[in-house]
Amino acid sequence: MGFVTPRTLQRDYDVIVVGSGAGGGQAAYTLALEGVKVLMLEAGRHYDPATETPMFQSYADAPLRGAGTPDKPFGFYDATIDGGWAVPGEPYTQASADEAQKFDWWRARMLGGRTNHWGRIALRNGPYDFKPYSRDGLGFDWPIGYDELAPYYDKVEMLIGVYGSNEGLENTPDSPEGCLLPAPAARVGERLIQQRAAKLGIPVVPIHRAVLTQALDHQTLPAKLHPGNPNAQRLVAQAMRERAACFWATPCSRGCSIKATYQSPAVHLPPALASGKLDIVCNAMAYEVTLDKTTGKASGVRFVDKTTGKHEAVTARAVVLAASACESVRILLNSKSASFPDGLANSSGLLGRYVMDTVGSDLDGQVPLLEDLPAHNEDGAGGSHLYAPWWLYGRQGQAWQRSGLGFPRGYHIELSTGRRMPSLGTGAGLEWLTQGSYGQRFKQDVRRTYGSFVYFAGRGEMIPNEQSYCEIDPGTKDKWGIPVLRFHWQWSEHEAAQAAHMQKTFAEVIEAMGGRVNGQPELDGRKAIAAGGSIIHEVGGAIMGSDPKRSVTNRWCQTWDVKNLFITDGAPFASNADKNPTLTIMALAWRAADHLVEQLRRKEI
C-alpha cells in the first residue's frame, strides 16, 4: 500500500521497523526485498528530496541570507525540517548543571532521519576498531570482527554509491574492486594541505563519501547485491536508473533532488516500497514495545498518532528498533512490565549505559598562498574531497602509555577550504587579518582573502565509560505524555588529551602552509573538546557482546532477553571508532536483517 495512516494500515505484518534513517531504512529494504511484510513507523513527517530540495537557490534568496537560527542551526537550506538539538514539546534533561557534563541530543523528526542532513562521510571501521580492548586493554571488544562485516560493507557501498580510493593504510580498510566510485579531483587548497601535511608525516588522501561521481552500474550491481532474487534485482536496477551523477551544484546538506547523494528516502525506501511489502506511517511517535506475557516475545509497538493525538497499537512477529541510539533506548526503558520492571531487554542493567559520541575539536586559519586566485568554481561534491586518516597507530596499542603520545585512541582530520558559495558570513570577522579596514579597502580585503581560509576538524574515538549514560527522568514528560531521557556525561582524560593533540596538529599544518592560525590553538584539552552530542555521532546504550550479563544485544543486534526484538541503529555499538558511524550502522542493519529473515523462514520467530 505504501504510505498509510493508522486507520488504513493492515494488521498482519511480519516485522515492525521503528525509524526510517540509515538503520531503519536499510533493515526495511533488506526485509521487504526478501518478501517480508514490513510496517515502518516514523516519528516525523513525510519528506521527498526530489521535490523539496532547494537545488539552485543562492543564500541571497533565503531569510537572513541563509544563516543559522535556533530553529535551523545549520542554516535555512539545511534538509532537516523539524529536528535539531531542541525540538518543541520534546525536551530532555541533564543530570548536572556543569557545562562540561552536558550532552546535546540531536533528533531528526522527518522521513529518512539524519540521512538527510549528514556529511555523507562513509568510512569503514578497521580490524583494530572491532577489538580495541584486546589492543590496549580499554573499553570493550565487539563479538564480531572486521572480516564478518566486510561483505556487508561491500554491499552497502555498491548500493548507496561511495566515492573514494584504496590507499593501503593501516586500519583503514580498502574496498574490493567494483565497490567504490572514482574520487573527485582535489581542490587547490586541498592539494596544498596534502603537500604540506606530507612533510609532517600526515597522509592526506581521498575521503570516502556517499555521493555518485558517476551513475551506478544498474546492469551488474543488483545481481551482486541480491543473488538468486530476480525480483529484488529488477527493483534495485530501476531505483539505480533513477539516480543521476552529481553535477557539483548544491551542498549535500540541502538534500538532493537528483538522488546523487545517499538519503534513505532516495535509496532505501523506493525499491522497498515498490516491492509492495513495505507500508510507512509518518507522524507515528513510538513509545513502547509490547510484550506477549505467554511467550515472552515482543508482540508489537504502541505509538502516538501525532496528527490526532490518539494512542495506537500494531502487532507483528518481530520488532526492529532503529529510532536512533538514544531514542531506541528511551523506547525500551519506557517498555516496562512485570517481567522487565527496569525496561524491556534490560536484565543486564546496561540499557542506556555506555553512550558515546565522537571527540571533536576544530581550528581555522588563513593562507596567503591561496589569496587572489583566478576566479573558478570549487563547489565540488558538496563536502570534502580529501581527509587525513589516523596515522599514529604505531604509537598506540599496548605501548600507548610508553610512546609519549599521551592517549590510546586516534582521530581523523576533516578539512575544508576553497571558494564556496558566498553567504552571510563571507567577509565577516576579518579584523584579525585586516586590523579593521572599512570602505573600499574592506572590499578589497574581502576579495583578496576570499577562498584563502582553511578549516580543520578532528573526529576522534571516545572510549565508553560508566559516567556517560541516559536514563528516564522521573518527573518530566514530553507533549505526548511520554517520559523523557535524562543524560549523564563525562569525557575522560583520554579524550581531552586527544583534543589537545588535534589543536597542536592543526596549528602545525596551517603554519606548514605558510598560513596564520585564527587566534591560538587551545592546548587545554578540556577546553578544546566539543560538547557531548554536538558532533551528532552518538552510539551505544544497548551494546552488543558475547555475554548476556555484560551486554544488551548479541552479535546479530538481537536482544538477549527478547529473541524477536532487534536494534539496528547505533545503540549496539560496543565502541565508537574515529570513523563516522553511518556506514557501519547500515552494514550491521543489513547483516541483522539477513539473520532475521532466516529466523522467520525457519519459524524460529
C-alpha positions as CSV (number, residue, x, y, z in Angstrom):
1,M,0.0,0.0,0.0
2,G,2.9,2.4,0.6
3,F,2.2,5.4,2.8
4,V,-0.7,4.6,5.1
5,T,-2.4,6.1,8.2
6,P,-3.3,4.4,11.5
7,R,-6.8,3.9,10.0
8,T,-5.7,2.3,6.8
9,L,-2.8,0.2,7.8
10,Q,-3.1,-3.6,7.8
11,R,-2.9,-5.8,10.9
12,D,-0.9,-8.8,9.8
13,Y,2.7,-7.6,9.4
14,D,5.7,-9.8,9.8
15,V,8.0,-7.1,11.2
16,I,7.6,-3.6,12.6
17,V,10.6,-1.3,11.9
18,V,10.7,1.9,14.1
19,G,12.7,4.6,12.3
20,S,13.4,5.3,8.7
21,G,17.1,6.5,8.6
22,A,20.2,4.6,8.0
23,G,19.4,1.6,10.2
24,G,15.7,1.6,9.7
25,G,15.8,2.2,6.0
26,Q,18.4,-0.5,5.5
27,A,16.6,-3.0,7.6
28,A,13.3,-2.3,5.8
29,Y,14.9,-2.5,2.4
30,T,16.5,-5.9,3.2
31,L,13.4,-7.4,4.7
32,A,11.0,-6.1,2.0
33,L,13.1,-7.3,-0.9
34,E,13.2,-10.7,0.7
35,G,9.4,-10.9,0.8
36,V,8.9,-10.0,4.4
37,K,5.9,-7.8,5.1
38,V,7.1,-4.7,6.9
39,L,5.4,-1.8,8.7
40,M,7.7,1.3,9.2
41,L,6.8,3.8,11.9
42,E,8.4,7.2,11.5
43,A,8.0,9.9,14.2
44,G,8.4,12.8,11.7
45,R,6.6,14.0,8.7
46,H,6.8,12.7,5.1
47,Y,9.7,14.1,3.1
48,D,10.6,13.9,-0.6
49,P,14.0,15.1,-1.5
50,A,13.1,15.1,-5.2
51,T,10.5,17.8,-4.7
52,E,11.7,19.6,-1.6
53,T,15.4,20.3,-2.2
54,P,16.4,23.9,-3.0
55,M,18.9,22.9,-5.6
56,F,19.8,26.2,-7.2
57,Q,18.8,28.8,-4.7
58,S,21.5,31.1,-3.5
59,Y,22.0,32.2,0.1
60,A,20.8,35.6,-1.0
61,D,17.4,34.1,-1.8
62,A,16.9,32.9,1.8
63,P,15.8,34.7,5.0
64,L,18.8,36.1,6.9
65,R,20.9,35.1,3.9
66,G,20.6,31.5,4.9
67,A,22.2,32.0,8.3
68,G,21.6,29.5,11.1
69,T,18.9,30.1,13.7
70,P,17.7,28.2,16.8
71,D,15.1,26.5,14.6
72,K,17.6,25.8,11.8
73,P,21.0,25.6,13.4
74,F,22.8,24.5,10.2
75,G,21.2,27.3,8.1
76,F,17.9,27.9,6.3
77,Y,18.6,25.5,3.5
78,D,19.6,22.5,5.6
79,A,17.4,19.5,4.8
80,T,16.4,18.9,8.4
81,I,12.8,20.1,8.7
82,D,11.6,19.9,12.3
83,G,14.6,18.4,14.1
84,G,17.6,19.7,15.9
85,W,19.2,19.8,19.4
86,A,15.9,21.3,20.6
87,V,12.6,20.0,19.4
88,P,9.5,22.0,20.6
89,G,7.4,19.9,23.0
90,E,10.0,17.2,23.2
91,P,12.5,18.1,25.9
92,Y,15.3,16.1,27.5
93,T,17.1,16.8,30.8
94,Q,20.6,17.0,32.2
95,A,21.7,15.3,35.4
96,S,24.3,18.0,36.1
97,A,24.3,21.8,35.7
98,D,28.0,21.6,34.9
99,E,28.5,22.6,31.2
100,A,31.3,20.1,30.9
101,Q,28.8,17.3,31.8
102,K,26.2,18.4,29.3
103,F,25.0,16.2,26.5
104,D,23.3,17.8,23.5
105,W,20.9,15.4,21.8
106,W,20.0,15.9,18.1
107,R,16.7,14.5,16.9
108,A,15.7,14.3,13.2
109,R,11.9,14.3,13.0
110,M,11.4,13.5,9.3
111,L,11.3,10.6,6.9
112,G,14.8,9.4,6.4
113,G,16.0,10.9,9.7
114,R,19.6,12.0,9.9
115,T,20.5,10.6,6.5
116,N,19.0,13.8,5.0
117,H,21.5,16.2,6.5
118,W,24.6,14.2,7.3
119,G,28.0,14.9,5.8
120,R,27.9,11.7,3.7
121,I,31.3,10.6,5.0
122,A,31.2,6.8,4.7
123,L,34.3,5.2,6.4
124,R,34.7,1.5,7.2
125,N,35.8,0.6,10.7
126,G,39.1,-1.3,10.6
127,P,40.2,-4.6,12.3
128,Y,41.5,-2.7,15.3
129,D,38.2,-0.9,15.8
130,F,36.3,-4.1,16.5
131,K,38.9,-5.4,19.0
132,P,40.0,-2.3,20.9
133,Y,40.1,-3.9,24.3
134,S,42.4,-6.7,23.0
135,R,44.7,-4.0,21.6
136,D,45.1,-1.6,24.6
137,G,43.0,-3.0,27.5
138,L,40.4,-0.3,27.5
139,G,36.7,-0.4,26.7
140,F,35.2,-3.5,25.1
141,D,35.7,-5.8,22.2
142,W,32.9,-6.4,19.7
143,P,31.7,-10.0,19.5
144,I,32.4,-9.8,15.7
145,G,35.5,-8.9,13.7
146,Y,36.1,-6.9,10.6
147,D,36.0,-10.0,8.3
148,E,32.5,-10.8,9.4
149,L,31.2,-7.3,8.5
150,A,33.3,-6.7,5.4
151,P,30.9,-8.4,2.9
152,Y,28.1,-6.1,4.2
153,Y,30.4,-3.0,3.8
154,D,30.8,-4.2,0.2
155,K,27.1,-4.4,-0.4
156,V,26.3,-1.1,1.2
157,E,28.9,0.7,-0.7
158,M,27.7,-0.8,-4.0
159,L,24.1,0.1,-3.2
160,I,24.3,3.6,-1.9
161,G,27.3,4.7,-4.1
162,V,30.5,5.8,-2.3
163,Y,33.4,7.6,-3.9
164,G,37.0,7.2,-2.8
165,S,40.2,5.3,-3.3
166,N,42.2,2.5,-1.8
167,E,45.4,3.7,-0.2
168,G,46.6,0.6,1.7
169,L,46.8,2.4,5.0
170,E,46.9,0.8,8.4
171,N,43.4,0.1,9.9
172,T,41.8,2.0,7.0
173,P,40.3,-0.9,5.0
174,D,40.5,-0.9,1.2
175,S,37.3,-1.9,-0.7
176,P,37.3,-4.7,-3.2
177,E,37.2,-3.9,-6.9
178,G,33.8,-2.5,-8.0
179,C,32.7,-1.2,-4.7
180,L,34.0,2.4,-4.9
181,L,33.2,5.2,-7.4
182,P,36.1,7.4,-8.7
183,A,37.1,10.1,-6.3
184,P,36.7,13.7,-7.5
185,A,39.7,15.8,-8.1
186,A,41.1,17.7,-5.1
187,R,40.6,21.4,-4.9
188,V,43.6,23.8,-5.0
189,G,43.6,24.4,-1.2
190,E,43.2,20.6,-0.5
191,R,46.2,19.9,-2.7
192,L,48.3,22.4,-0.7
193,I,47.2,20.8,2.5
194,Q,48.1,17.4,1.1
195,Q,51.6,18.7,0.1
196,R,52.5,20.4,3.3
197,A,50.9,17.8,5.7
198,A,53.1,15.1,4.0
199,K,56.2,16.9,5.2
200,L,54.8,16.4,8.8
201,G,54.2,12.7,8.2
202,I,50.4,13.1,7.9
203,P,48.8,11.3,4.9
204,V,46.0,13.2,3.2
205,V,44.1,11.0,0.8
206,P,40.7,10.9,-1.0
207,I,37.9,10.7,1.5
208,H,35.0,8.2,1.1
209,R,31.7,9.9,0.7
210,A,28.2,8.7,-0.3
211,V,28.0,10.8,-3.5
212,L,27.7,9.5,-7.0
213,T,30.6,10.7,-9.1
214,Q,29.2,8.6,-11.9
215,A,25.9,6.7,-12.5
216,L,25.7,3.3,-10.7
217,D,26.1,0.2,-12.8
218,H,22.5,-0.9,-12.8
219,Q,23.2,-3.9,-15.0
220,T,25.7,-5.7,-12.8
221,L,25.4,-4.4,-9.3
222,P,21.8,-5.7,-8.5
223,A,22.9,-9.3,-9.1
224,K,25.8,-8.9,-6.7
225,L,23.6,-7.4,-4.1
226,H,20.7,-9.9,-4.4
227,P,22.0,-13.2,-6.0
228,G,19.1,-15.6,-6.8
229,N,16.5,-12.9,-6.2
230,P,15.3,-11.7,-9.7
231,N,12.5,-9.5,-8.3
232,A,14.9,-7.7,-5.9
233,Q,17.4,-7.3,-8.8
234,R,14.7,-5.7,-11.0
235,L,13.5,-3.3,-8.3
236,V,17.0,-2.2,-7.4
237,A,18.1,-1.8,-11.0
238,Q,15.1,0.5,-11.6
239,A,15.9,2.5,-8.4
240,M,19.6,2.9,-9.6
241,R,18.4,4.1,-13.0
242,E,16.5,6.9,-11.2
243,R,19.7,8.3,-9.6
244,A,21.9,10.8,-11.5
245,A,25.6,11.5,-11.0
246,C,26.4,14.7,-9.1
247,F,26.9,17.8,-11.2
248,W,28.6,19.8,-8.4
249,A,25.9,22.4,-8.0
250,T,24.4,22.2,-4.5
251,P,25.7,21.5,-0.9
252,C,24.7,17.9,0.0
253,S,23.3,19.1,3.3
254,R,20.3,20.5,1.4
255,G,19.3,17.1,0.2
256,C,19.5,16.1,-3.5
257,S,16.6,16.2,-6.0
258,I,18.5,14.1,-8.5
259,K,19.3,11.5,-5.8
260,A,23.1,11.8,-6.3
261,T,23.7,11.6,-2.6
262,Y,22.7,8.8,-0.3
263,Q,19.5,9.6,1.6
264,S,17.2,6.8,2.9
265,P,14.1,8.3,1.1
266,A,16.1,8.3,-2.2
267,V,17.9,5.0,-2.0
268,H,16.5,2.5,0.6
269,L,12.8,3.3,0.6
270,P,11.9,3.4,-3.1
271,P,12.7,-0.2,-4.0
272,A,11.3,-1.4,-0.7
273,L,8.0,0.5,-1.4
274,A,8.0,-0.8,-5.0
275,S,8.1,-4.4,-3.7
276,G,4.6,-3.9,-2.2
277,K,6.0,-5.3,1.1
278,L,6.5,-2.0,2.9
279,D,3.9,0.2,4.5
280,I,5.0,3.5,6.1
281,V,3.2,5.5,8.8
282,C,4.6,9.0,9.3
283,N,4.0,11.2,12.4
284,A,3.9,8.0,14.4
285,M,5.7,8.6,17.7
286,A,6.6,5.1,19.0
287,Y,7.0,4.9,22.8
288,E,6.6,1.2,23.9
289,V,7.4,-2.3,22.6
290,T,4.6,-4.6,23.9
291,L,5.3,-8.0,25.3
292,D,3.3,-11.2,25.0
293,K,3.1,-12.5,28.6
294,T,2.6,-16.1,27.4
295,T,5.6,-16.4,25.0
296,G,7.8,-13.7,26.4
297,K,8.3,-12.3,22.9
298,A,7.7,-8.8,21.6
299,S,4.1,-8.6,20.3
300,G,4.1,-5.1,18.7
301,V,4.5,-1.4,19.2
302,R,2.4,1.4,20.7
303,F,2.7,4.8,19.3
304,V,1.0,8.3,19.3
305,D,-0.5,9.4,16.1
306,K,0.8,13.0,16.1
307,T,-1.9,14.2,13.7
308,T,-4.7,13.2,16.1
309,G,-3.0,12.7,19.4
310,K,-4.6,9.2,19.7
311,H,-2.6,6.3,21.0
312,E,-2.4,3.4,18.6
313,A,-1.1,-0.2,18.7
314,V,0.2,-2.5,16.0
315,T,1.3,-6.1,16.1
316,A,3.9,-8.2,14.3
317,R,6.0,-11.3,14.5
318,A,9.2,-9.3,15.2
319,V,10.2,-5.7,16.1
320,V,13.2,-3.8,14.8
321,L,14.1,-0.6,16.7
322,A,16.1,1.9,14.6
323,A,14.9,5.2,16.0
324,S,18.5,6.4,16.7
325,A,20.6,5.1,19.5
326,C,19.2,7.1,22.4
327,E,15.6,7.1,21.1
328,S,15.6,3.3,20.9
329,V,16.9,3.2,24.4
330,R,14.2,5.5,25.5
331,I,11.5,3.3,24.0
332,L,12.9,0.2,25.7
333,L,13.3,1.9,29.1
334,N,9.7,3.0,28.9
335,S,8.6,-0.5,27.9
336,K,8.2,-1.7,31.5
337,S,6.3,-4.8,32.6
338,A,6.3,-7.4,35.4
339,S,8.9,-9.3,33.5
340,F,11.0,-6.3,32.9
341,P,10.4,-3.7,35.6
342,D,13.6,-1.8,34.6
343,G,12.8,-1.7,30.9
344,L,12.5,-4.3,28.2
345,A,15.5,-6.4,27.4
346,N,17.3,-4.9,30.4
347,S,18.1,-7.9,32.5
348,S,21.8,-6.9,32.3
349,G,21.0,-3.5,33.7
350,L,23.1,-2.0,30.9
351,L,20.3,-0.5,28.9
352,G,21.2,3.2,28.4
353,R,24.8,2.7,29.6
354,Y,28.0,3.5,27.7
355,V,26.6,6.2,25.4
356,M,29.4,7.6,23.3
357,D,29.9,10.4,20.9
358,T,32.8,11.4,18.6
359,V,35.6,13.5,20.0
360,G,35.5,16.8,18.2
361,S,37.8,19.9,18.1
362,D,38.5,22.4,15.3
363,L,40.7,25.2,14.3
364,D,40.9,27.6,11.3
365,G,43.4,29.8,9.7
366,Q,44.3,31.9,6.6
367,V,46.8,31.1,3.9
368,P,48.4,33.9,1.9
369,L,49.4,31.5,-0.9
370,L,45.7,31.0,-1.6
371,E,44.9,34.7,-2.0
372,D,43.9,36.3,-5.3
373,L,43.4,33.0,-7.1
374,P,41.8,33.3,-10.6
375,A,38.0,33.0,-10.3
376,H,36.9,29.4,-10.6
377,N,34.2,27.1,-9.3
378,E,35.2,25.0,-6.3
379,D,31.8,23.8,-5.2
380,G,32.8,20.2,-5.8
381,A,30.9,17.2,-4.3
382,G,29.2,19.2,-1.6
383,G,31.9,18.4,1.0
384,S,35.5,17.3,1.4
385,H,37.4,15.6,-1.4
386,L,40.3,14.7,0.9
387,Y,40.9,13.9,4.5
388,A,43.7,12.6,6.8
389,P,43.1,9.2,8.3
390,W,44.8,8.5,11.7
391,W,48.5,8.0,11.1
392,L,50.0,7.1,14.5
393,Y,48.7,3.6,15.2
394,G,52.3,2.5,15.7
395,R,52.5,4.6,18.9
396,Q,49.3,3.1,20.4
397,G,48.1,-0.4,21.3
398,Q,49.7,-1.9,24.3
399,A,52.6,0.6,24.1
400,W,50.5,3.8,24.2
401,Q,51.5,4.8,27.7
402,R,55.2,4.4,26.9
403,S,55.1,6.1,23.5
404,G,54.8,9.6,24.7
405,L,51.7,10.2,22.6
406,G,49.6,10.6,25.7
407,F,46.3,9.0,24.6
408,P,45.2,5.5,23.5
409,R,42.8,6.1,20.5
410,G,43.1,8.2,17.4
411,Y,41.3,10.6,15.2
412,H,41.0,11.6,11.6
413,I,41.1,15.1,10.2
414,E,38.3,16.5,8.1
415,L,39.3,19.6,6.2
416,S,37.6,22.5,4.3
417,T,38.9,25.2,2.0
418,G,38.1,26.9,-1.2
419,R,35.9,29.4,-3.0
420,R,32.4,28.3,-1.8
421,M,29.1,30.0,-2.5
422,P,29.2,33.3,-0.7
423,S,26.9,33.6,2.4
424,L,26.1,36.0,5.2
425,G,29.4,35.1,6.9
426,T,31.6,35.8,3.8
427,G,33.8,38.7,4.7
428,A,32.8,38.7,8.4
429,G,35.3,38.5,11.2
430,L,38.3,39.6,9.2
431,E,39.6,42.0,11.9
432,W,42.3,39.7,13.0
433,L,43.8,39.9,9.4
434,T,42.9,43.5,8.4
435,Q,43.0,45.4,11.7
436,G,39.5,46.7,11.0
437,S,39.6,48.0,7.4
438,Y,36.4,49.6,6.0
439,G,35.0,51.1,2.9
440,Q,36.9,50.5,-0.4
441,R,39.8,48.9,1.5
442,F,37.5,46.5,3.2
443,K,36.0,45.4,-0.1
444,Q,39.5,44.8,-1.5
445,D,40.4,42.7,1.6
446,V,37.3,40.6,1.2
447,R,38.0,39.9,-2.5
448,R,41.7,39.2,-1.8
449,T,41.1,36.7,1.1
450,Y,38.0,35.0,-0.4
451,G,38.8,31.3,-0.7
452,S,42.1,31.5,1.2
453,F,40.8,30.2,4.5
454,V,41.3,26.6,5.8
455,Y,39.3,24.8,8.4
456,F,40.3,21.6,10.2
457,A,38.0,19.4,12.3
458,G,39.2,16.4,14.3
459,R,36.9,13.4,14.7
460,G,38.2,11.0,17.3
461,E,37.4,7.9,19.2
462,M,35.7,8.0,22.6
463,I,36.2,5.1,24.9
464,P,33.0,4.0,26.7
465,N,32.9,5.0,30.3
466,E,30.4,4.3,33.2
467,Q,29.7,8.1,33.7
468,S,28.2,8.6,30.3
469,Y,24.7,7.2,30.0
470,C,21.0,8.1,29.8
471,E,18.0,7.1,31.9
472,I,14.3,8.0,32.2
473,D,13.8,11.3,34.0
474,P,11.3,10.5,36.8
475,G,9.4,13.8,36.6
476,T,9.5,15.1,33.0
477,K,7.3,14.1,30.1
478,D,7.1,15.4,26.5
479,K,4.0,16.9,24.9
480,W,2.7,13.4,24.1
481,G,2.9,12.3,27.7
482,I,6.0,10.1,27.1
483,P,8.7,10.2,29.9
484,V,11.9,11.8,28.6
485,L,15.6,11.0,28.8
486,R,18.0,12.4,31.4
487,F,21.6,12.5,30.3
488,H,24.8,11.9,32.3
489,W,28.0,12.8,30.5
490,Q,31.7,12.8,31.1
491,W,34.7,13.0,28.8
492,S,37.8,11.1,30.2
493,E,41.4,12.3,30.3
494,H,41.9,10.2,27.1
495,E,39.5,12.2,25.0
496,A,40.8,15.5,26.5
497,A,44.4,14.7,25.6
498,Q,43.3,13.7,22.1
499,A,41.5,17.1,21.6
500,A,44.7,18.9,22.7
501,H,46.7,16.9,20.2
502,M,44.2,17.9,17.4
503,Q,44.7,21.6,18.2
504,K,48.5,21.3,18.1
505,T,48.4,19.3,14.8
506,F,46.1,21.7,13.1
507,A,48.3,24.6,14.0
508,E,51.3,22.8,12.7
509,V,49.6,22.1,9.3
510,I,48.4,25.7,8.9
511,E,51.9,27.0,9.7
512,A,53.5,24.5,7.3
513,M,51.2,26.0,4.6
514,G,52.7,29.4,5.4
515,G,49.4,30.4,7.0
516,R,48.3,32.1,10.1
517,V,46.1,30.5,12.8
518,N,43.0,32.4,13.8
519,G,43.7,33.0,17.4
520,Q,45.7,30.4,19.3
521,P,45.4,26.6,19.4
522,E,43.8,25.6,22.7
523,L,46.2,23.2,24.3
524,D,43.9,22.6,27.4
525,G,42.0,19.6,26.1
526,R,39.1,20.1,28.5
527,K,38.5,23.5,26.8
528,A,39.3,22.3,23.3
529,I,36.9,19.4,23.2
530,A,33.4,19.9,21.7
531,A,30.4,19.3,24.0
532,G,29.0,15.8,24.1
533,G,26.4,15.2,21.4
534,S,27.5,18.2,19.3
535,I,29.1,16.0,16.7
536,I,25.8,14.1,16.3
537,H,27.5,10.7,16.3
538,E,26.1,9.2,19.5
539,V,26.1,5.4,19.7
540,G,25.9,2.8,22.4
541,G,23.2,2.4,25.1
542,A,22.4,-1.2,24.1
543,I,25.9,-2.5,23.4
544,M,26.5,-5.9,21.8
545,G,28.6,-8.6,23.3
546,S,29.1,-12.3,23.8
547,D,27.8,-12.4,27.4
548,P,24.2,-11.6,28.2
549,K,25.2,-10.3,31.7
550,R,27.5,-7.8,30.2
551,S,25.6,-6.6,27.1
552,V,22.1,-6.0,25.7
553,T,22.4,-7.5,22.2
554,N,24.2,-10.4,20.7
555,R,26.3,-10.4,17.6
556,W,23.2,-10.1,15.4
557,C,21.9,-6.9,17.1
558,Q,19.3,-9.2,18.6
559,T,18.4,-8.6,22.3
560,W,19.4,-11.4,24.6
561,D,16.2,-11.2,26.6
562,V,13.6,-11.0,23.7
563,K,14.6,-13.1,20.7
564,N,12.3,-11.4,18.2
565,L,13.5,-7.9,19.1
566,F,16.4,-6.3,17.2
567,I,18.1,-2.9,17.3
568,T,19.7,-1.7,14.1
569,D,20.8,1.8,14.8
570,G,23.9,2.9,16.6
571,A,22.8,1.6,20.0
572,P,24.5,-1.8,19.8
573,F,28.0,-0.3,19.1
574,A,30.5,-1.6,21.6
575,S,32.9,1.2,20.8
576,N,32.9,4.4,18.7
577,A,35.9,4.4,16.3
578,D,37.1,7.6,14.8
579,K,35.3,6.6,11.6
580,N,31.9,8.2,11.1
581,P,29.3,5.6,12.2
582,T,26.7,5.7,9.4
583,L,28.3,3.1,7.0
584,T,28.8,0.7,9.9
585,I,25.1,1.2,11.0
586,M,23.9,0.2,7.6
587,A,26.3,-2.8,7.3
588,L,25.2,-4.1,10.7
589,A,21.5,-3.5,9.8
590,W,21.8,-5.5,6.6
591,R,23.5,-8.3,8.4
592,A,20.9,-8.3,11.2
593,A,18.0,-8.2,8.7
594,D,19.5,-11.2,6.9
595,H,19.6,-13.1,10.2
596,L,16.0,-12.1,11.0
597,V,14.9,-13.3,7.5
598,E,16.5,-16.6,8.1
599,Q,14.8,-17.0,11.5
600,L,11.4,-16.1,10.1
601,R,11.8,-18.7,7.3
602,R,12.7,-21.3,9.9
603,K,9.8,-20.2,12.0
604,E,12.2,-19.7,14.9
605,I,10.5,-16.3,15.4
